Amino acid sequence: MAKAIATVHGAISLVNAIANQKGATLGIDLKVVAEIETSPGKGIIIKSENKSLSSRLINKTIEKIISKKDLEKNKIIITLDSEIPTGYGLKSSSAISSAIALVCAKIFKPKFTDQQILLAGVEASIETKVSITGAYDDACSCYYGGFNITDNAKRKRIHFEKGPTNLIAVIYIPKNRKRGNLKNLKSLSSVFENAWELARKSNYWEAMMINGLATALILNSDPKIITNLIEKGALAASVSGNGPSIAAITKKENEANIKKVFSNLEGRIIVSKISNKKAEVHEV
């Protein structure tokens, strides 16, 4: 019998990686907790309140870490608890696959490096078609916290620094889950390239604004929302990931003004701190 628990946080997008496989993300405080319990036997059981989680992604991540031989001899119970809404661009799948990889490695592959654990989740995401690029940018911010600027094709972090803890993300989760056509993002690849270069030089909010206007135009959000948020004092605002959620970064004292912009739209609002917390795991 062995048991371990891992905690991994969510993230928001600063620069969408679909056009050029280069992304920029920032960790936020919403978290995923994954627990593994093993006993002699066979089979994988997944327990979760959230029915829309991809069990294919979870199973594939487990297979990336635990060998066939070990899976033959162990019954694996995975319990998942996530604060991150699924399917809104807030990196729930990256956080979940990283948390699963982390707890499985704790018990079965204790010598695995951070990079090996990250790549297990990234590869599982591509193989189960949960992500187009494998979302290495998302996985890095979920796993390490802070700002992460990445080359997803090369699986490399190009730039990293801690995020400002005096800021919050005010996130609007629309009632309507419709997203625009992601392929159209490629038509503005030079715009995303420029935004990424800005982020790489630590001009994060400028990068996020450019990304926000470009993604809002292409992914069926109203770009006016982005400009309204900036006028009301957001440092930056953008569609997160492929949407449809919109995140605005602001100082704490500005929270009410930002919420007002979202208040006449259908949906709900989540407020989250910026997170610099690295993923953690321990045996129980």
N, C-alpha and C positions, 0 to 999 in steps of 0.2 A: 504493500500500500504506500503510495506516495501522493503528496498533494502540494500544489503551488498556486500562487495568485499573482497576476500581473496587472499593472495599471498603465494605460496609454491614453494620451489626450488627443483631442481633435485639432483641426487647423482650418484656416481660411486661405483663399488664393490671393496672391498679389499679382501674379502673372500666369495666365492660363498656358499650359504646356502643349496643348493639342496641335497648334500650328507648327511649332518648330521643335517639339520634344525638349524644350527648355522651360523650366518653371520656377516660380518663386512663391513661397508660402510662409505663413506665420502661425505658430502654435497658439491655441486657445485652451481655456480651462475645462471645457466639457470633456468628460472622461468615459473610457470603456474599461471595465474590470472583467478579466477572464480568469477562470479557475479551472485547474485540471485535477482530476482525481483518478488514480490508476489502481486497478486490482487485478488479480490473476483472472484470465478469461479472454474474451475476444469481443470486438465490436466497438463502435464509436457512438456515444449518445450525446446529443447537443441539447442543452436546456437553456431556453431564453424566453423572456417575456415578449420580445419583438419577433413577430412572425415573418416580417419581410426580409430578415437577414438571409444572405445567400448561404445555404448549407453546403452548396458545391464549393464555394470559396473556402469555407471553414475546413471541409474535408481535405481539399487539395493542399491547404497550408499545413495541416497535420501530417499528410503524406510526405511533404517536403522535409520535415524535421525527423519524424519517427520512421525508422526503417521497417520494411515489410516484416522482417523477423520479429521485431519488437511488437508490431501490431498483431501478429499471430498469437502472442503470449499475454497481451495486456488488454483488459477492458478499459476503455478511456471514457470518462465522463467530463464533458466540457460545459461549464456554466458561464453564461455571458450576461453582463448587465451593462447597458449602454445609455448614456445621457444624450448621445448625438443622434439627431433625427436622420433616418436613412433616406438616401436618394435626393438630397438637396444641395449637394456640393460642399458639404462640411466634413468630408473625408472619413465618414464612418467606416467604409470598407478598408481603408488603409489602417485605421486605428484598430479595427477588429483583427485583420490578418496579422498585424504586428504583435498584438496582445496574445493571440493564439500561438504564434511562432515562439514568442518569448516564454510562455509557460511550458510549452512542449520541450523547448531546448533546456530549460532549467532542470527538468527531470531526466531527459534522454540524451541531450547533447551539451553537457555543462561547459565544454570548452569552446562552444560556438562564439564567434565575435559578433559585435553589433551589426557589422555589415552582412555577415552570413544570415543573421536573423531577419534583417530588413529585406534582403534579397529573396528569402523564402516567401515572404508575403507579396512582394512585387511580382515574382514569377507566377505565383498562384493566381494573382489578380489578372495577369495577361492570359494565362491558360484557361481560366474560367470566363474570360471575356467581360470581367467586371470593370476592367479599365483598358483603355486603348494604349496608353503609353506605359502602363505598369505603375504610373503615378509615384515614381521615385521621389518627386518633390513633396508630395503629400505625406508619404511614408516618413521622410526625414523630419518634417515639422511635428508629426505625431509622435515620433520616437525621441527626438532630441529637444523639442521645444524651440522657441525663438524663431529668428529669421533663417530660412534655408533657401539658397539660390542653387539650382541644380541643372545638370545636363542629364536628362532622363535616358537618352540613348546610350550614354557612356556610363550610366549609374554612378555619377560623380557629384559630390557637393563642391560647388565652385566657390561659394562664399557662405559664411555662417556668422551670426552674432546674436547676442541675447536681445530679446524684445523689451521695450519700455514698459515697466510694470505699472506706471501711473495711468496707462491708457486702457480703455475697454473696447470690446467689439459689440456693437448693437446689431443684432442679426434679425432680419425679417424673413420669416418662413411663409411664403404665399400659400393660400388655400389650394390654388390651381397648380398642379405639378408639371404642366406642359413646359417642355424645353424646346428651343429652336434646333435647327439642323447643325450638328457639330462640324460637319465637313466644311461648312461655310466659313469657319474660323480661319481656315488656311488661306482664304482670299486676302486676309489682312496680315499675312505672316510678317511682313516688314514692320508693321506697327507693333506686333507682339515682340519682335526681335529688339526694337528700340526700347520698349518697356522693360524687357529683361536686362538689357545693358544698363539701364538706369538703376534697377534693383541691385545689380552686381556691384555698382558703385555706391551702394547704401542710400540711394534716393528712392526709398521704399514707397513713400506716399505718392510721389509723382508717378512712379511706375504703376501703382495700384489704380490711380485715377484714369490713366490712359487705358489700362486694361478694362476698367469699369465701363468706360464709354464704348469701347470697341465690342466687348462681350454683350453689353446691354443691347446694342444695335442688332447684333447677329442672333442673339438667343432670345429674342422676343420679350425682353424687359424694356421698360420705358427709360431711355437715357436721361430724361428730365428728372427722374428720381435721383440719379447720381448727382446732377448739378444742384438740385434742391438740398441734398444732404450736405454738400460742400458749403453752400450758402448759409446753412444753419450751423456751421462750425465743425463739421467732420473734417479730420485731417486728410482722409481719403475714404472712398467708398467704391465697391465693385460687386458685380455678380461674383459669387464664390464658386470656384470650380466651373462646372457646366450648368450651374444654376439648379433650380430657380431661386435659391436664397440670395439675399443681398446683404453684405456686411459693411458697416460703417465703423471706422476707427475714430474714437473721440476721447477727449478728457472726461473724467468722471462727472465733473460739474455740468457737462453739456448733455448728459444722458436724456433729460426730459425733452430738450429741443429736437434731438434726433428722433426720439420715439414719436414726436408729433408728426414728422414727415411721413412715417409709416402708418400712422394711426387711421388714416382714411382708406387704407388698402385692406383687402380681405386676407386674413391670415393671422399669424401670431408673432410675437417678438421674444427673442431670447437675448439676455445680456450676459456676456462672458468676459472674464479677465483674459489678458494676454498671458500665455504660459511659457515659462522657460524650463518647465520640469521635464527631466529626462524620464523615459519609460523605466519602470522599476518592477522587480519580481522578487518574490521570496518564497521559500518552502514553508509550509505550515505544519 
